[in-house]
């Protein structure tokens, strides 16, 4: 049911993807374009038809700018879009799309998740940085950004239909760093690691985290976020909204059975 990404230059010479047959689905791993950039806290995941809502750039921007939670929740309930807020800039500049199932490493390593059903009747899914009227005016009119030096959106081709979209946060991401101490649940990092992998040497990020109180994903070349996309008509509970900004900004966190090792790009594309 899922088709491959269309658009020049999205898969670079050094970042390729593997396809694996999973039931009737074909798993595809698509790193976001290396030039994608969003110097802001706001992202929108949506179909290019905005869920078939009939809304235009001005209407959707006005709704997303509303301080009324009912307006935002109505967009979520109808599967129009998933407006995402992060407390930092550039949170998704290295995001990876996975069409199909998570592999074993991805499933074991994730620490936070946001889930939602999106309607994609037009067959085009978009991740866009921003949420202003002018952002939508440009992004909805072009499959590829018209300015190659300003890539603030990326699109995927899918079969028209309804999709379960899941945003996963991993070790080194902003959402995980914000709650890392709570995830340890009374244990030091070393204790959690030793319990999980007796006798195994600590990775370099352990010492860094002990000294600094967070994990630097860039320094240790860690994947921060994956967006998983799979066909689904299942009803999904609405994700909670950030109380200050009224967009979705709260990940449902979990403490995995084992201390995370740290997810690398190779763990994803070599599966």
Buried (B, 14 or more C-beta within 10 A) or exposed (E): BBEBBEBEEBBEEEBEBEEEEEEEBBBBBBBBBBBBBBEBBBBBBBBBBBBBBEBBBEBBBEBBEEEEEEBBBBBBBBBBBBBBBBEEEBBBBBBBBBBBBBBEBBEBBBBBBBBBBBBBBBBBBBBBBBBEBEBBEBBBEEBBBEEEEEBBBBBBBBEBBBBBBBBBBBBBBBBBBBBBEEBBEEBEBEEBBBEBBEEEEBBEBBEBBEEEEBBBBEEBEBBBBBBBBBBBEEEBEBBBBBEEBBBBBBBEBEBBEEBBBBBBBEBBBEB
